[in-house]
């Protein structure tokens, strides 16, 4: 399955022209106008979620946000390849993956506002909460995949991470473990060109997908701004996992067109000229051009998508502003799946600490 590592899989050119490649065309042969519109719709809404959250952070309503601008095709294409029983392990930037898995937009900012340790029940949507520790989710996904295999479950897991995480030991260990035990996990690397301020060229002298070769893991290199190509190769990798054939590595070549997080200033380490070529490859513009070439996107559909995106953004904003501050005692909830004596001891200490302020007021 090692395929075109030097020439990424591409089914849509930047101007929206369709590239015919039989081996990948068959993987998306079920798509028609309705599905094409749906993919475009999810990308437009995901970008609107992102811009709404960035605005909330700039206004001081959330503490931090990791923008996904430019990575909509990589996330929507791969997430839409998942089946309901599959499980996604994400990092901190996969807001579009969460949206595609059915997580309500209203809860996407909860963790970033500091209202909770997490935002949703992972078992409800089969997608984890944002993982801040870089690369840790690769190990979690591998363990989950192996456990599912031992349980006889015919599912796949997928681990999302960036190019920077491939320099972390956690990802190396996950690749080694998954290869040794043929765990049904798809390692989905979004090569967005930058590990905060370090360019990918400094991290790796060869394409990142070549790293999978050393573990004996088959790999794909795909145009990450081409939603159809991403959907096709992810479907192939997930099928490989479900049939018990072990892990696959996907390198989706894309670009983080915004900052690493809202605390980052990318103008300090890259120029606007660097971004000009990537803006020409914008994943949403590309899919829109494809739809227009085929006469699929009419004014009615375009207006409906715009309205839906604005509605989602409004819901996200309203829910964020209306989310109440939690009681301090919730700090001790959801640490373990059940009661734990250490947590109960710390909870009681914290309760006594807070009560001491009431005593001081009574004495004054």
Buried (B, 14 or more C-beta within 10 A) or exposed (E): EBBEBEEBBBBBBBEBEEBEBEEBBEBBEEBEEEBBBBBBBBBBBBBBBBBBBBBBBEEEBBEBBBBBBBBBBBBBBBBBBBEEEBBBBBBBBBBBBBBBBEBBBBBBBBBBBEBBBEBBEBEEBBBBBBBEEBBBBBBBBBBBBBEBBEEEBEBBBBBBBBBBBBBBEBBBBBBBBBBEBBBBBBBBBBBBBBBEEBEBEEBBEEBBBBBBBEBEBBBBBBBBBBBBBBBBBBBBBBBBBBEEEBBBBBBBBBBBBBBBBBEBEBEEBEEEEBBEEBEEBBBBBBBBBBBEEEEBBEEEBBEEBEEBBEEBBEBBBEBBEEBEEBEEEEBBEEEEEEEEEEBEEBBEEBEEEEEEEEEEEEEE
